[in-house]
Amino acid sequence: MTLIMTLVPLLFIGGFNLMVISISELQDSSAIKGWIYTAEGIAFMIGAFFVKKISGKRSPYQILFFFSFLIGIAQIMLVFADQPILSVVAFTLFGFSVGCFFPTAATIFQTRMPKEYHGRFFSFRNMLDRIIFQVVLLMTGMLLDLVGLQMMGVIIGSLSVLITVFFYTRNKMQQPLELEQRVS
């Protein structure tokens, strides 16, 4: 489940530069690119520190689902890509959420995966990430040409939220079953 959940931020990261260029063209401002990259980078670092503080208080899955949902919201916020402040806010929210999401996902992979499978699993994950990056880059270019940046944000954001809600409900439904099996 966590492996598939990593698709949520990759839907955004894969076409990140294309989206930033598109926002710059939409707003007719080259300065917005610098603001977006700066805000996203700083927010990412703050998120990585923040998740370290809350990781002992929350389950890794709660953190993963919450920040995956926020990533979807940040993607949907691209509907306001013509507004400079809201564009920066969307990328800041995305950066912060990804800064929390990836360390949590890495922790889940390292603690839940048996040690004898780590090498193969992480090699597979690396190959999968590379393939997904290429597919998302092509998909982003296609969607930017077909429907535009704002509608593309709504599409990938809605897809991200749906993936998150699906796995969240699936996870919630499995918890009583696991508890019931332990008691039996």
Backbone as CSV, one residue per row, in Angstrom:
resi,resn,N_x,N_y,N_z,CA_x,CA_y,CA_z,C_x,C_y,C_z
1,MET,0.822,-1.185,0.000,0.000,0.000,0.000,0.875,1.263,0.000
2,THR,1.905,1.275,0.834,2.764,2.456,0.928,3.478,2.701,-0.394
3,LEU,3.855,1.635,-1.074,4.519,1.772,-2.371,3.606,2.478,-3.367
4,ILE,2.340,2.108,-3.386,1.393,2.749,-4.299,1.094,4.171,-3.835
5,MET,1.069,4.390,-2.528,0.828,5.739,-2.001,1.924,6.717,-2.428
6,THR,3.121,6.219,-2.690,4.190,7.127,-3.130,3.908,7.700,-4.523
7,LEU,2.899,7.154,-5.204,2.483,7.739,-6.481,1.934,9.148,-6.297
8,VAL,1.324,9.412,-5.146,0.676,10.707,-4.921,1.669,11.863,-5.072
9,PRO,2.788,11.875,-4.347,3.715,12.987,-4.572,4.426,12.913,-5.930
10,LEU,4.612,11.701,-6.457,5.289,11.580,-7.745,4.451,12.164,-8.885
11,LEU,3.126,12.182,-8.730,2.273,12.811,-9.735,2.580,14.302,-9.867
12,PHE,3.058,14.879,-8.790,3.401,16.296,-8.785,4.870,16.504,-9.137
13,ILE,5.737,15.715,-8.527,7.180,15.892,-8.698,7.615,15.605,-10.134
14,GLY,7.002,14.597,-10.755,7.398,14.205,-12.106,7.300,15.332,-13.118
15,GLY,6.317,16.186,-12.963,6.141,17.294,-13.894,6.375,18.648,-13.253
16,PHE,7.105,18.651,-12.145,7.324,19.859,-11.348,7.838,21.019,-12.188
17,ASN,8.928,20.806,-12.911,9.528,21.892,-13.700,8.599,22.369,-14.812
18,LEU,7.886,21.438,-15.439,6.935,21.846,-16.478,5.826,22.722,-15.902
19,MET,5.380,22.374,-14.699,4.321,23.165,-14.064,4.832,24.553,-13.688
20,VAL,6.045,24.625,-13.167,6.610,25.924,-12.784,6.767,26.818,-14.019
21,ILE,7.241,26.237,-15.101,7.386,27.002,-16.352,6.019,27.461,-16.839
22,SER,5.035,26.583,-16.745,3.682,26.922,-17.178,3.088,28.053,-16.324
23,ILE,3.337,28.003,-15.011,2.855,29.071,-14.120,3.532,30.386,-14.491
24,SER,4.821,30.322,-14.771,5.565,31.519,-15.167,4.977,32.128,-16.438
25,GLU,4.634,31.284,-17.396,4.036,31.774,-18.641,2.628,32.296,-18.404
26,LEU,1.863,31.590,-17.574,0.488,31.992,-17.284,0.453,33.358,-16.604
27,GLN,1.394,33.592,-15.695,1.436,34.865,-14.965,2.305,35.909,-15.661
28,ASP,2.965,35.508,-16.739,3.875,36.386,-17.479,4.913,37.008,-16.543
29,SER,5.524,36.120,-15.735,6.516,36.570,-14.758,7.586,35.499,-14.592
30,SER,8.827,35.872,-14.833,9.902,34.905,-14.607,10.295,34.866,-13.132
31,ALA,9.991,35.904,-12.376,10.328,35.950,-10.944,9.559,34.911,-10.138
32,ILE,8.383,34.547,-10.595,7.571,33.588,-9.831,8.270,32.236,-9.720
33,LYS,9.074,31.889,-10.718,9.811,30.627,-10.665,10.724,30.584,-9.448
34,GLY,11.452,31.647,-9.207,12.340,31.717,-8.048,11.572,31.631,-6.735
35,TRP,10.449,32.336,-6.669,9.628,32.291,-5.456,9.097,30.896,-5.192
36,ILE,8.653,30.218,-6.248,8.105,28.865,-6.094,9.191,27.892,-5.639
37,TYR,10.335,27.899,-6.322,11.419,26.981,-5.952,11.907,27.242,-4.521
38,THR,12.026,28.507,-4.157,12.483,28.857,-2.808,11.482,28.413,-1.753
39,ALA,10.223,28.753,-1.967,9.193,28.409,-0.985,9.061,26.894,-0.830
40,GLU,9.084,26.178,-1.944,8.947,24.721,-1.885,10.149,24.094,-1.181
41,GLY,11.337,24.554,-1.479,12.543,23.992,-0.867,12.611,24.236,0.625
42,ILE,12.310,25.454,1.048,12.321,25.772,2.481,11.235,24.978,3.204
43,ALA,10.054,24.908,2.606,8.949,24.162,3.220,9.284,22.675,3.339
44,PHE,9.987,22.140,2.343,10.401,20.738,2.388,11.292,20.481,3.603
45,MET,12.272,21.358,3.808,13.188,21.185,4.945,12.457,21.329,6.274
46,ILE,11.547,22.286,6.359,10.762,22.467,7.589,9.901,21.231,7.834
47,GLY,9.314,20.686,6.775,8.497,19.476,6.902,9.302,18.296,7.417
48,ALA,10.531,18.151,6.937,11.382,17.045,7.389,11.695,17.169,8.876
49,PHE,11.915,18.389,9.365,12.135,18.591,10.798,10.848,18.372,11.588
50,PHE,9.736,18.846,11.038,8.445,18.734,11.714,8.036,17.274,11.902
51,VAL,8.201,16.471,10.868,7.775,15.076,10.957,8.602,14.319,11.987
52,LYS,9.828,14.730,12.175,10.663,14.098,13.200,10.075,14.352,14.587
53,LYS,9.509,15.534,14.781,8.911,15.892,16.074,7.613,15.131,16.343
54,ILE,6.822,14.900,15.298,5.510,14.258,15.518,5.533,12.751,15.326
55,SER,6.609,12.209,14.806,6.628,10.780,14.480,6.476,9.886,15.703
56,GLY,6.893,10.343,16.865,6.734,9.534,18.070,5.336,9.607,18.642
57,LYS,4.567,10.612,18.233,3.222,10.829,18.782,2.115,10.257,17.910
58,ARG,2.405,10.019,16.669,1.404,9.538,15.702,1.909,8.278,15.006
59,SER,0.974,7.482,14.559,1.344,6.297,13.786,1.864,6.743,12.421
60,PRO,2.829,6.012,11.863,3.346,6.408,10.545,2.254,6.419,9.474
61,TYR,1.264,5.560,9.617,0.191,5.537,8.619,-0.709,6.757,8.738
62,GLN,-0.974,7.229,9.954,-1.743,8.462,10.120,-1.014,9.631,9.464
63,ILE,0.291,9.698,9.678,1.099,10.764,9.081,1.074,10.655,7.559
64,LEU,1.256,9.442,7.059,1.279,9.211,5.614,-0.038,9.631,4.965
65,PHE,-1.160,9.192,5.528,-2.463,9.528,4.954,-2.741,11.029,5.023
66,PHE,-2.440,11.640,6.154,-2.714,13.067,6.313,-1.931,13.898,5.304
67,PHE,-0.643,13.637,5.188,0.164,14.447,4.280,-0.061,14.080,2.820
68,SER,-0.468,12.868,2.550,-0.858,12.501,1.192,-2.103,13.288,0.781
69,PHE,-3.036,13.427,1.712,-4.245,14.215,1.456,-3.868,15.682,1.204
70,LEU,-2.955,16.223,2.008,-2.525,17.609,1.816,-1.831,17.813,0.474
71,ILE,-1.098,16.799,0.016,-0.469,16.882,-1.304,-1.550,17.003,-2.378
72,GLY,-2.618,16.218,-2.242,-3.738,16.314,-3.178,-4.382,17.699,-3.159
73,ILE,-4.522,18.263,-1.966,-5.084,19.615,-1.847,-4.164,20.632,-2.530
74,ALA,-2.858,20.493,-2.329,-1.892,21.402,-2.979,-2.001,21.301,-4.502
75,GLN,-2.207,20.084,-5.008,-2.355,19.899,-6.452,-3.627,20.578,-6.951
76,ILE,-4.705,20.414,-6.202,-5.979,21.040,-6.590,-5.857,22.567,-6.541
77,MET,-5.032,23.075,-5.635,-4.852,24.529,-5.526,-4.250,25.136,-6.791
78,LEU,-3.726,24.303,-7.687,-3.187,24.836,-8.942,-4.278,25.433,-9.822
79,VAL,-5.525,25.228,-9.447,-6.611,25.876,-10.167,-6.462,27.401,-10.040
80,PHE,-5.756,27.844,-9.001,-5.491,29.269,-8.801,-4.092,29.657,-9.266
81,ALA,-3.563,28.941,-10.235,-2.193,29.157,-10.707,-1.984,30.534,-11.323
82,ASP,-3.048,31.216,-11.669,-2.899,32.557,-12.230,-2.696,33.617,-11.150
83,GLN,-2.832,33.226,-9.886,-2.627,34.122,-8.751,-1.250,33.857,-8.134
84,PRO,-0.338,34.833,-8.159,1.026,34.587,-7.656,1.080,34.066,-6.219
85,ILE,0.359,34.678,-5.318,0.436,34.271,-3.907,-0.107,32.860,-3.720
86,LEU,-1.226,32.548,-4.354,-1.805,31.209,-4.204,-0.938,30.143,-4.865
87,SER,-0.229,30.500,-5.925,0.710,29.553,-6.543,1.824,29.207,-5.569
88,VAL,2.375,30.230,-4.927,3.449,30.008,-3.959,2.918,29.222,-2.768
89,VAL,1.707,29.526,-2.316,1.101,28.795,-1.191,0.921,27.319,-1.554
90,ALA,0.459,27.043,-2.767,0.264,25.652,-3.199,1.591,24.889,-3.183
91,PHE,2.647,25.493,-3.694,3.943,24.820,-3.717,4.560,24.730,-2.326
92,THR,4.261,25.706,-1.465,4.731,25.643,-0.079,4.047,24.493,0.646
93,LEU,2.741,24.373,0.475,1.999,23.262,1.086,2.512,21.930,0.557
94,PHE,2.765,21.877,-0.744,3.300,20.658,-1.330,4.671,20.320,-0.751
95,GLY,5.563,21.305,-0.686,6.911,21.073,-0.163,6.882,20.583,1.272
96,PHE,6.085,21.230,2.101,5.977,20.826,3.498,5.437,19.402,3.612
97,SER,4.398,19.116,2.849,3.767,17.790,2.895,4.717,16.697,2.413
98,VAL,5.450,16.967,1.347,6.408,15.986,0.830,7.557,15.803,1.815
99,GLY,7.954,16.898,2.472,8.990,16.808,3.493,8.587,15.919,4.654
100,CYS,7.303,15.816,4.902,6.780,14.913,5.935,6.496,13.520,5.379
101,PHE,6.050,13.457,4.131,5.624,12.200,3.518,6.785,11.240,3.276
102,PHE,7.842,11.703,2.601,8.921,10.800,2.204,9.688,10.186,3.368
103,PRO,10.046,10.943,4.406,10.702,10.281,5.547,9.807,9.237,6.224
104,THR,8.514,9.524,6.269,7.573,8.573,6.867,7.472,7.312,6.026
105,ALA,7.365,7.485,4.708,7.305,6.320,3.809,8.582,5.497,3.915
106,ALA,9.727,6.173,3.975,11.004,5.458,4.093,11.072,4.672,5.396
107,THR,10.560,5.256,6.476,10.518,4.558,7.765,9.644,3.319,7.678
108,ILE,8.493,3.447,7.039,7.594,2.295,6.884,8.282,1.208,6.068
109,PHE,8.928,1.580,4.968,9.611,0.590,4.134,10.703,-0.134,4.917
110,GLN,11.470,0.607,5.695,12.590,0.007,6.409,12.158,-0.835,7.602
111,THR,11.050,-0.470,8.253,10.640,-1.206,9.452,9.677,-2.351,9.154
112,ARG,8.876,-2.221,8.125,7.863,-3.250,7.832,8.360,-4.337,6.880
113,MET,9.381,-4.005,6.100,9.915,-4.952,5.123,10.972,-5.828,5.806
114,PRO,10.860,-7.152,5.672,11.896,-8.023,6.254,13.278,-7.667,5.700
115,LYS,14.279,-7.694,6.556,15.635,-7.253,6.189,16.215,-8.022,5.012
116,GLU,15.873,-9.307,4.876,16.438,-10.090,3.779,15.922,-9.652,2.405
117,TYR,14.849,-8.846,2.377,14.298,-8.361,1.112,14.662,-6.910,0.818
118,HIS,15.365,-6.239,1.731,15.659,-4.816,1.555,16.342,-4.515,0.231
119,GLY,17.391,-5.236,-0.110,18.134,-4.960,-1.343,17.260,-5.049,-2.577
120,ARG,16.538,-6.147,-2.693,15.670,-6.333,-3.860,14.529,-5.325,-3.881
121,PHE,13.939,-5.100,-2.717,12.814,-4.175,-2.657,13.226,-2.762,-3.049
122,PHE,14.326,-2.275,-2.475,14.739,-0.905,-2.769,15.238,-0.766,-4.207
123,SER,15.798,-1.811,-4.781,16.158,-1.781,-6.206,14.902,-1.709,-7.064
124,PHE,13.905,-2.516,-6.716,12.631,-2.489,-7.437,11.977,-1.120,-7.312
125,ARG,11.994,-0.575,-6.103,11.385,0.739,-5.873,12.092,1.814,-6.694
126,ASN,13.398,1.760,-6.761,14.154,2.725,-7.545,13.789,2.629,-9.027
127,MET,13.690,1.403,-9.549,13.309,1.218,-10.951,11.882,1.723,-11.183
128,LEU,10.983,1.402,-10.263,9.593,1.839,-10.382,9.500,3.363,-10.360
129,ASP,10.243,4.002,-9.456,10.243,5.461,-9.388,10.717,6.082,-10.696
130,ARG,11.758,5.516,-11.294,12.272,6.051,-12.559,11.245,5.922,-13.682
131,ILE,10.588,4.782,-13.738,9.567,4.573,-14.768,8.396,5.522,-14.557
132,ILE,7.941,5.636,-13.298,6.810,6.511,-12.986,7.163,7.963,-13.308
133,PHE,8.398,8.370,-12.994,8.829,9.728,-13.313,8.668,10.013,-14.799
134,GLN,9.102,9.081,-15.627,9.022,9.290,-17.077,7.573,9.337,-17.550
135,VAL,6.753,8.436,-17.027,5.336,8.409,-17.410,4.639,9.692,-16.966
136,VAL,4.911,10.126,-15.737,4.288,11.347,-15.224,4.751,12.562,-16.021
137,LEU,6.017,12.600,-16.399,6.516,13.706,-17.207,5.784,13.773,-18.547
138,LEU,5.617,12.621,-19.191,4.862,12.581,-20.448,3.399,12.965,-20.238
139,MET,2.807,12.434,-19.158,1.408,12.732,-18.861,1.224,14.222,-18.565
140,THR,2.162,14.814,-17.834,2.070,16.240,-17.508,2.127,17.078,-18.775
141,GLY,3.074,16.768,-19.642,3.168,17.497,-20.907,1.904,17.373,-21.732
142,MET,1.371,16.167,-21.786,0.146,15.939,-22.551,-1.027,16.714,-21.948
143,LEU,-1.185,16.624,-20.614,-2.299,17.323,-19.964,-2.157,18.835,-20.065
144,LEU,-0.935,19.335,-19.966,-0.739,20.781,-20.114,-1.177,21.237,-21.500
145,ASP,-0.885,20.426,-22.519,-1.289,20.773,-23.884,-2.783,20.598,-24.105
146,LEU,-3.368,19.554,-23.522,-4.780,19.246,-23.774,-5.748,20.072,-22.935
147,VAL,-5.487,20.192,-21.630,-6.470,20.834,-20.752,-5.934,22.062,-20.018
148,GLY,-4.649,22.286,-20.057,-4.070,23.441,-19.371,-3.680,23.114,-17.939
149,LEU,-2.889,23.990,-17.377,-2.336,23.783,-16.037,-3.408,23.692,-14.959
150,GLN,-4.350,24.602,-14.973,-5.329,24.652,-13.892,-6.212,23.404,-13.863
151,MET,-6.666,22.976,-15.008,-7.492,21.769,-15.049,-6.656,20.528,-14.743
152,MET,-5.394,20.531,-15.180,-4.518,19.408,-14.868,-4.331,19.291,-13.355
153,GLY,-4.187,20.428,-12.660,-4.067,20.412,-11.204,-5.279,19.777,-10.546
154,VAL,-6.446,20.094,-11.065,-7.671,19.507,-10.526,-7.702,17.999,-10.787
155,ILE,-7.288,17.586,-11.966,-7.307,16.160,-12.322,-6.330,15.365,-11.457
156,ILE,-5.062,15.798,-11.387,-4.094,15.016,-10.614,-4.366,15.154,-9.114
157,GLY,-4.871,16.304,-8.692,-5.226,16.478,-7.278,-6.376,15.575,-6.877
158,SER,-7.382,15.501,-7.732,-8.529,14.624,-7.453,-8.093,13.159,-7.432
159,LEU,-7.224,12.789,-8.362,-6.696,11.426,-8.391,-5.924,11.129,-7.107
160,SER,-5.118,12.076,-6.657,-4.347,11.900,-5.424,-5.257,11.750,-4.209
161,VAL,-6.276,12.591,-4.130,-7.217,12.505,-3.007,-7.967,11.171,-3.046
162,LEU,-8.368,10.735,-4.243,-9.068,9.445,-4.364,-8.181,8.278,-3.939
163,ILE,-6.918,8.289,-4.355,-5.983,7.233,-3.952,-5.844,7.222,-2.436
164,THR,-5.699,8.407,-1.850,-5.542,8.520,-0.396,-6.777,8.012,0.335
165,VAL,-7.944,8.454,-0.089,-9.188,8.031,0.567,-9.394,6.526,0.415
166,PHE,-9.102,5.996,-0.762,-9.247,4.560,-0.986,-8.390,3.757,-0.017
167,PHE,-7.105,4.105,0.067,-6.210,3.347,0.945,-6.476,3.617,2.421
168,TYR,-6.935,4.812,2.748,-7.285,5.104,4.134,-8.465,4.235,4.581
169,THR,-9.511,4.181,3.760,-10.671,3.357,4.130,-10.310,1.879,4.126
170,ARG,-9.501,1.474,3.187,-9.060,0.068,3.146,-8.253,-0.285,4.394
171,ASN,-7.378,0.619,4.811,-6.572,0.418,6.004,-7.461,0.366,7.253
172,LYS,-8.442,1.249,7.328,-9.362,1.268,8.480,-10.203,-0.011,8.543
173,MET,-10.579,-0.533,7.384,-11.391,-1.755,7.357,-10.560,-2.973,7.728
174,GLN,-9.247,-2.957,7.444,-8.383,-4.095,7.759,-8.011,-4.141,9.231
175,GLN,-7.961,-2.987,9.896,-7.562,-2.962,11.301,-8.461,-3.805,12.194
176,PRO,-9.799,-3.721,12.078,-10.632,-4.595,12.916,-10.421,-6.078,12.602
177,LEU,-10.152,-6.393,11.324,-9.916,-7.787,10.958,-8.633,-8.305,11.590
178,GLU,-7.571,-7.481,11.577,-6.308,-7.889,12.187,-6.462,-8.053,13.693
179,LEU,-7.213,-7.163,14.325,-7.442,-7.244,15.762,-8.238,-8.504,16.095
180,GLU,-9.236,-8.801,15.269,-10.073,-9.977,15.466,-9.232,-11.264,15.325
181,GLN,-8.307,-11.285,14.367,-7.462,-12.462,14.164,-6.494,-12.656,15.318
182,ARG,-5.999,-11.559,15.909,-5.086,-11.662,17.038,-5.796,-12.216,18.260
183,VAL,-7.058,-11.831,18.446,-7.837,-12.275,19.606,-8.183,-13.757,19.476
184,SER,-8.438,-14.228,18.265,-8.867,-15.617,18.046,-7.819,-16.591,18.344
